[in-house]
Amino acid sequence: MNRLTIIALLAFSAVSFPLSAFSTTPSPTPSPTPSPTPANVGPSFNVSWTDNSNSGAKVDGYHVKYGSAKGTYSTTVDVKGPTLSHDFTAMAPGTIYLVVTAYNASEESGPSAEVPVNIAQKLQAPGTPTITNTTGTNGMQNVSSRAEVAPGDKALIGGFIVGEPVKIAVRAIGPSLGALGVEDPLSKATIELRDSTGAMIQANDGWMSSPDAAELKSLKLAPGSVNESALIASVEAGAYTAIVRGGASESGVGLVEVYALPR
């Protein structure tokens, strides 16, 4: 924090007044000559002043007044005595003009000399960096397997094991394989994700009908055909199987893919 001391800048005769000053109107407070040099500070700074009142004069507090134009003070900060300073924080960039007066229950003194304060916007240090592992379980990014798929029990089964909780995308690819030169690809490919007991975790028959369709698109993992399937799931450590089947009574080549995603 910048510290702006007004001992010299304010030449604080504003709070230097005799007891009689509170009996009627306080005496005018002269400004020093030459005018104070502008103070250059950051968004947070401290203003302090001295108490030059006579020993018998009662001071209840001080008014720190400032504004964006000379001689015009649109904002007043009340500082209770005997405090002789005030902290400004998060001030907007620009120039303000500042004076301080003393007051008691009866009246207020004249202002100190006006001090220009140039507030510059300073860059703040970033917050503490957070490191997130996006590598995936045990370094795995993607595993895949391709095989002939036939009706009944002749499905394509891809088994995999994860060593820690992980978010995965699982895809069943068929029609898109033809464009890659694969002969006799499945015209339709569905996907099932099951745990080590064989219990179904999630399934999909056409990725565009999946609740994960928007996320698949954003991850650029949406299959190339509407007749291909995909899903996204968060799984715990353990063994899993991804099962690809074709359409009714259909045989052909299918591909199963598992991608590790950032959690």
N, C-alpha and C positions, 0 to 999 in steps of 0.2 A: 504494500500500500504506500502511495506517495504521502509524505507528510508536509502539509502546507502550514507553516507557522506564521501567524499574523502578528507576532510581537512587533516586528519592524514594519511589515507590509501594511498593517492596519494602523500603526502608530496609535495604539488604542486609547486615545484621549476620549473616545466615545464613552468609555466607562469611567472616565476620570471626572468626577463631579463632587462638589461639597454637599453637606447635609441640606443646605438651603435649596439645592437643586430639586428636591422632592417636595418643597413647600409650595412652589408654583410651577411654572414651566421650566424644564431643564434648559440650561444655557446651551447655545449652539456649539457644536463641536467642529473646530477647524480641520480641514484636510491638510495633510503634509504636502510639501512642495520639494521636489517634483512628485508627480503622481507615482504610485507604486508600480514596479515592473510586473508585467503579467506573469502569472505562475503557470507552468506547463506541467500537466499531470495526466494520469491515466483515468479510467472510469471510476476507480476507487481512490479516495484520498482523505486526508485528515486536515481539518482547519482548527487552529488553536489561537488563543488570545490571552492577554494578561489583564488582571483586575487592578486597575489604577484608581479605584475609588478611594475617597478619603476614608480614614479609619472609622468614622462614625456613620458613613453613608450605608444604608441597608440595600443590598442588591438581592432580589429574589431569583433572578435568572437572566438569560440573555436571549435575544432574537437574532438568529442568523438568517439574513434576508438575501435572496438572489433572484435574478431574472436574466432574460436574454438580451436586454437593451440597457444601455447606461442610464442610471438614475431611476430605473423602473424595476421594482422587486415584486414579482408576482407570487413568490413562494416564501413562506416564513417557517423556520424550524425553531421550536421552543426548546431551549436548553436550560434545565433547572440548575440554579447555583447549588454548590460551589463549583460545578463542572466548568472547565474553561476550554473545552474542545468539542468537536463533533466530527463523526465519521460519515463521509458520503460514500455510497456504494452503487455500482451499476449505473453510473450517470451516462446519459447520452452524449455522443461527441458534439463538440461545439464550444462556444465561449459563453460563460456566464459572468455576471458582475455581482459582487458579493460585498455586503456590509454587515456589521454586528452592532447591536444596540444593547444597553442594559435597562432592566426595568424592575420596579417593585410594585406594591399594591396600589400606589398612587399615580405613578406616571412612568414615562419611558424617556431615556436619554436621546440625544441626537445620535446620528450614525457615525461609525468610524469612517475612515477613508475607504473609498470604493476600491476593491481589488479585482482586476480582470483575471479569470481563470480559464485557461485554454485546455479543454478536455480532449485528448486524443484517443482514438479507438485502438487499443492494443490487443494483439492476438493472444488468446488464452491457450495454455497447454492442453492438449487433448486428454481425454480420460484414460485410465489405465487400460492397455490393450488386453483383449480377451482372445485366448488361443482355443480354437475348436478343431478337433480332429475330424477331417472329412475323408480320410483314407478308406474307411470301411473296415469291417471285421478282418483282423489279421492281414491287412493289406489287400484283401480281395476287392476288386472293382467289378468284375464281370466273369461269370462262368456260363458256358453254353454247351449244348449237345444236340447232334442231329441224328435222326434215325428213321427207319421205315415204321409207319404207323398203320395199324389194321384194326378192324372192328373187334369188339370183345375185350379180352385181356391183353391184347397186343398194343397197348398204349406206349407212348414215349415217356419214360420216367427218369427225371433228373434228380439225384439225391445230393444234398449239400449239408454241411455242418457249420454253424456259426458259434464263435466262442464268447460272444458278448451281445447284449441287446443291439439290434440294428434295424434300420428301415430299408426295405428292399422293394424293387420293382421286378415282377415276374412276367415274362411275355411268352406267348405261343405264336409262332410264325409259320405260315404255310404258303398262301398264294404269292407272297413277295419273293419267295425263293426262285420262282420261275425266271424273274428278271435277272437273277444272279447265275443263271445257267444250270440250275438244279432241275433234273428231269423228274417228272411225275410228282410235283409238290401237292400237298393237301389243298383242296379248294376252300376248306374251312378248318380253323384250328381253335380249340377251346383250351382253357387252362384251369387247373385245380391246384391249390396249395394245401398240403396236409402236414400234420406234425408227426412225431415219431410213433405215435399210437395209431396212426391212420385217420385220425379225426380231421374233418374238413375245417380249415381256417377261413378260406375265402375261395371263390370261384368266379369265372367270368366267361361269358359266351358272346363275344363281340365287344371290343374295347370302347366303342363309342357309347355303349349303354352303361359303362362302368361309372360309378361315382368318382373315380379317380381320373376321368378323362381330361379335365382341365389341367391337373397337375402333370399328367403324362405329357401333355402338349408342352407345358412350360419347361419340362425337363428334356424335351426333344426325344422322348422315348415312346411317342405314339406310334403304333405299328403302321405300316404302309398300306394296309388293306382293311376295310371295314369288316372283313371276314376273319380277321385275326384278333387275338384276345390279349388282355394285359390287366394287371392289378398292382396295387401298392399296399404293403402291409408292414407293420412294425412287429418284429418277433424277438423273443428272448433267446438266450443261448440254448442250443440244442440241435437236433437233427430234423431235417425237413425233406419233403419230396415235392417236386413240381411235375404235374402230370399233364401231358398234351394228348388230346384225342381229336379225331377228325369228325366230319359229318356222319350222319347215319349210314352205316354199311359202306363207308369210304375207306380206301387205302391210299397211301401216298407218303411222301417224305415230309417230316415236320421238324421244327427247331424249337428247343426250349432255352430260354435265357433268364439268368438271374443277375440283377444289378444291385450292388450295395450303394445306398444313397446317404447323403449327410443327414443326421438326425436333427 
